[in-house]
Amino acid sequence: HLGRHTPTILFESTRRGKIIFLNPSAKKRFPELGSPDLTDVETLGHPLLTAWESITTNLQPGSTFERELSIAEWVYMQRISYNEQSQNYDIYVNDVTIQKRSEAELLRVQREQRAIIHAIPDMIFVNDKDGNFLEYKVDIAHSIDGPMVAQHVADSSFITPSVVEQYKVLADKTLRTQKPQYLEHDLSFGSDKHSYESRFIPLGTDKIMTLVRDITERKAQERVLRESEAKNRSLIGAFPDLIFLVDKRGKFLEVQLDEDHPLLEPMVGRTFHEIDFIPPEIVRLLEEKVAQTLATRTVQTAEYALPSVGGRTSDYEARF
């Protein structure tokens, strides 16, 4: 028997289920089937011969029966064929436990990755190096007319020509440098125009995954913030008061003066102590008021006199 020299587990059995040959691999893995005291009934009760009568009855000469069997913690692929020369049955058994465990682990990882991908709020597109869509994931808020697979980015109804040109440049740079690239742009889905951030990520040397995030709300908030800052600066600029922003150490961060109070010397980035025209006793007063304001979280006031342009001395009331 050639089976004596193969690592594949090999048995030969009669139609009644009597094992008449085991190769060394079979004897090592299933020594109980090599016992001379084993009866036919006991043999037929072994998992390898489950449904033996039905199998041998329906197995035609020249055909093969295959099945997967789990025995204890092992998984096997079993192949049974009829040997016309011996009029017995050859049973081949391959241990596929590691393969099955690997497949199960791969499926688990794929399910987890799929769940993560579907949980990501971004739209996801995978394109080849020529710009053709290979895969994509969008949500119900971004309806796309018709299938996109095999379609080129330039043929997409929701991508404007200017974005297509930017896409080509960044896609080429992504594959060439193998580093992510970023782009902010607008897209139109139906009658809605939104702002998006696209992140281009290389998938090897011939594919690109693009994560597209809707940043319309963020853009609107940034616009409102800019408008608010401009308005606040206009209001501050209209105040007749002098305005200083200092930190807890007394260092000037911003200064708002008017034409009647030009800077006698640079102030931003310097502390009270470093300003020559502020006398030491006023420095101590200012530091005390800054500390009280931060400690009590309440408005503090102070009155003092300082020299101004032309050598005059002016009186001031400061509110912290």
C-alpha positions in Angstrom: 0.0 0.0 0.0 1.3 3.5 -0.9 -0.6 4.7 2.1 2.1 3.2 4.4 4.4 6.1 3.4 2.1 9.1 3.5 1.3 11.4 6.4 -2.3 11.3 5.4 -4.4 9.1 7.8 -5.5 6.1 5.8 -7.8 3.2 6.6 -9.1 0.3 4.6 -12.5 -1.1 5.7 -14.9 -3.8 4.5 -18.5 -3.0 3.7 -19.5 -4.3 7.1 -17.1 -1.7 8.7 -14.3 -4.0 9.7 -10.9 -2.2 9.7 -8.4 -4.4 7.9 -5.6 -1.8 7.4 -4.3 1.3 9.1 -1.2 3.2 7.9 1.2 4.5 10.6 -0.4 7.9 10.7 -3.8 6.3 11.4 -2.4 4.0 14.1 -0.8 7.0 15.8 -4.0 9.2 15.7 -6.6 6.5 16.2 -4.9 3.6 18.0 -8.2 2.3 19.2 -9.2 1.3 15.6 -6.1 -1.0 15.4 -7.1 -3.2 18.4 -7.6 -6.8 17.4 -10.3 -7.2 20.0 -12.5 -4.5 18.4 -15.8 -5.9 17.2 -17.6 -4.7 14.0 -20.3 -3.1 16.2 -17.7 -1.2 18.2 -16.0 -0.1 14.9 -19.3 1.2 13.5 -19.8 3.2 16.6 -16.6 5.2 16.0 -17.1 8.8 14.7 -15.1 8.0 11.5 -17.6 5.4 10.5 -20.8 7.4 11.4 -23.6 6.5 8.9 -21.3 3.9 7.3 -24.1 1.7 6.0 -25.8 4.6 4.3 -22.6 5.8 2.8 -21.5 2.5 1.4 -25.0 1.7 0.1 -25.1 4.9 -2.0 -21.4 5.1 -3.0 -21.0 4.2 -6.7 -17.8 2.7 -8.1 -15.5 5.5 -9.3 -17.2 8.1 -7.1 -16.0 9.7 -3.8 -17.9 10.7 -0.6 -16.5 13.7 1.3 -17.4 15.2 4.6 -16.1 17.2 7.5 -16.0 15.6 11.0 -15.4 17.1 14.4 -13.9 14.6 16.9 -13.1 16.0 20.3 -11.1 19.2 19.7 -10.0 18.1 16.2 -11.6 18.8 12.8 -11.0 16.4 10.0 -11.8 16.2 6.3 -12.7 12.6 5.4 -12.8 11.2 1.9 -14.2 7.7 1.2 -13.9 5.8 -2.1 -14.6 2.3 -3.2 -11.7 0.1 -4.3 -12.9 -2.2 -7.0 -9.7 -4.2 -6.9 -10.0 -5.2 -3.3 -13.7 -4.6 -3.1 -13.2 -2.7 0.1 -13.3 1.0 1.0 -10.4 3.4 1.3 -10.8 6.0 4.0 -8.6 9.1 3.8 -8.5 11.5 6.7 -6.8 14.9 6.8 -6.4 17.0 9.9 -7.7 20.5 9.0 -8.0 21.7 12.6 -5.5 24.6 12.2 -7.0 25.6 8.9 -10.5 25.7 10.3 -9.4 27.6 13.3 -7.7 30.1 11.1 -10.7 30.4 8.9 -12.9 31.0 12.0 -10.5 33.6 13.3 -10.5 35.3 9.9 -14.3 35.4 9.8 -14.4 36.8 13.3 -11.9 39.5 12.4 -13.8 40.3 9.2 -17.1 40.6 11.1 -15.5 42.9 13.6 -13.9 45.0 10.9 -17.2 45.2 9.0 -19.0 46.3 12.1 -16.4 48.9 12.8 -16.6 50.2 9.2 -20.4 50.4 9.3 -20.2 52.3 12.6 -17.9 54.9 11.2 -19.9 58.0 10.2 -17.6 58.6 7.2 -18.4 57.6 3.7 -15.8 55.2 2.4 -14.6 54.7 -1.2 -12.0 52.4 -2.6 -10.6 53.2 -6.0 -7.9 51.7 -8.2 -5.0 53.8 -9.4 -6.9 54.9 -12.5 -9.8 56.4 -10.4 -12.3 53.6 -10.9 -14.5 52.8 -7.9 -14.0 49.2 -6.6 -16.0 49.4 -3.3 -17.9 52.1 -1.4 -20.0 52.6 1.7 -22.5 55.5 2.1 -25.3 56.2 4.5 -29.0 57.0 3.8 -28.3 60.7 4.1 -26.1 60.5 1.0 -28.2 58.9 -1.7 -26.3 58.0 -4.9 -28.1 57.4 -8.2 -27.2 54.0 -9.5 -24.2 51.6 -8.8 -20.7 53.1 -8.6 -18.5 50.0 -8.9 -16.4 50.2 -12.0 -17.5 53.8 -12.5 -14.8 56.5 -12.8 -14.7 59.4 -10.4 -15.1 61.8 -13.4 -18.4 60.1 -14.2 -19.9 60.6 -10.8 -22.9 62.8 -10.7 -22.1 64.3 -7.2 -18.4 65.1 -7.8 -17.7 68.4 -9.5 -15.0 68.7 -12.2 -12.8 70.9 -9.9 -12.9 68.2 -7.1 -12.1 65.5 -9.7 -9.0 67.4 -10.7 -8.0 67.8 -7.1 -8.7 64.1 -6.5 -6.4 63.1 -9.4 -3.5 65.2 -8.0 -3.9 63.9 -4.4 -4.6 60.3 -5.5 -1.3 60.3 -7.5 0.6 61.9 -4.6 -0.9 59.3 -2.1 0.3 56.3 -4.2 3.6 58.0 -5.0 4.5 59.0 -1.4 2.6 56.2 0.4 1.4 58.9 2.8 -2.1 60.1 3.6 -3.3 63.3 1.9 -6.2 65.6 2.9 -8.6 67.8 1.0 -11.6 70.0 2.0 -14.2 70.5 -0.6 -17.9 70.7 -1.4 -20.1 67.9 -2.8 -23.8 68.0 -3.9 -26.2 65.1 -3.2 -29.5 65.9 -4.8 -30.3 69.5 -4.0 -28.1 69.6 -0.8 -24.6 71.0 -1.0 -22.4 70.1 1.9 -18.7 70.6 2.9 -16.5 67.5 3.4 -13.0 66.5 4.4 -11.5 63.7 2.4 -8.6 61.6 3.7 -6.7 59.6 1.0 -5.0 56.5 2.4 -2.8 54.2 0.3 -3.8 50.5 0.1 -0.6 49.1 -1.4 0.6 50.6 -4.6 -2.5 50.4 -6.8 -5.5 51.2 -4.6 -6.7 54.2 -2.5 -9.2 54.3 0.3 -10.9 57.7 0.7 -12.7 58.5 4.0 -15.1 61.3 3.4 -16.5 63.1 6.5 -19.3 65.7 6.4 -17.9 68.9 8.0 -20.8 71.1 7.1 -21.8 71.8 10.7 -18.2 72.4 11.7 -17.7 74.8 8.9 -20.9 76.6 9.9 -19.7 76.8 13.5 -16.3 78.2 12.4 -18.0 80.8 10.3 -20.2 81.9 13.2 -17.1 82.0 15.4 -15.2 84.1 13.0 -18.2 86.5 12.6 -18.5 86.7 16.4 -14.8 87.3 16.9 -14.9 90.1 14.2 -17.9 91.6 15.9 -16.3 91.5 19.3 -13.1 93.0 18.0 -15.2 95.8 16.4 -16.9 96.4 19.8 -13.7 96.4 21.7 -12.1 98.7 19.2 -15.0 101.2 19.8 -14.4 101.2 23.6 -12.9 104.5 24.9 -11.1 102.5 27.6 -7.6 101.0 27.4 -7.8 97.2 27.4 -5.0 94.8 28.5 -5.1 91.0 28.6 -2.6 89.6 31.1 -1.9 86.2 32.5 -1.7 85.3 36.2 2.0 86.3 36.3 1.3 89.8 35.1 2.6 89.2 31.5 0.9 91.3 28.8 -0.7 89.1 26.2 -2.8 91.7 24.2 -3.0 95.4 24.4 -5.8 97.7 23.1 -4.9 101.4 23.1 -6.2 104.5 21.4 -4.5 107.4 19.6 -4.4 109.4 22.8 -2.4 106.7 24.6 0.4 105.5 22.3 2.8 102.9 23.7 5.6 104.4 25.6 7.5 101.1 25.1 6.7 97.6 23.9 4.4 95.7 26.4 3.2 92.4 24.8 5.3 89.5 26.2 6.6 91.6 29.1 5.5 91.6 32.8 4.5 94.5 35.0 8.1 94.5 36.4 9.6 94.8 33.0 7.7 98.0 32.0 9.8 101.0 33.0 7.0 103.6 33.2 5.1 101.6 35.9 6.5 102.4 39.3 7.2 99.6 41.8 4.3 100.5 44.1 1.9 100.3 41.1 3.4 97.0 40.0 2.6 95.6 43.5 -0.9 96.9 43.3 -1.6 95.5 39.9 -0.2 92.0 40.9 -2.3 92.0 44.0 -5.5 92.8 42.0 -4.7 90.2 39.4 -4.3 87.6 42.2 -7.5 88.7 43.9 -9.5 88.5 40.7 -8.4 85.0 39.9 -8.8 83.8 43.5 -12.3 85.3 44.1 -13.5 85.1 40.5 -15.0 88.6 41.0 -14.3 92.0 39.5 -11.7 94.0 41.3 -10.9 97.8 41.0 -7.9 100.0 41.6 -7.1 103.7 41.1 -3.6 104.9 40.4 -1.6 107.5 38.4 0.8 106.9 35.6 3.0 109.1 33.4 1.7 109.6 29.8 3.0 111.3 26.7 4.6 114.7 27.2 5.6 114.0 30.7 2.1 114.5 32.1 0.6 112.3 34.8 -2.9 110.8 34.3 -5.2 109.3 36.8 -6.7 105.9 36.0 -9.3 103.5 37.3 -8.6 99.9 36.4 -11.1 97.1 36.5 -9.8 93.5 36.6 
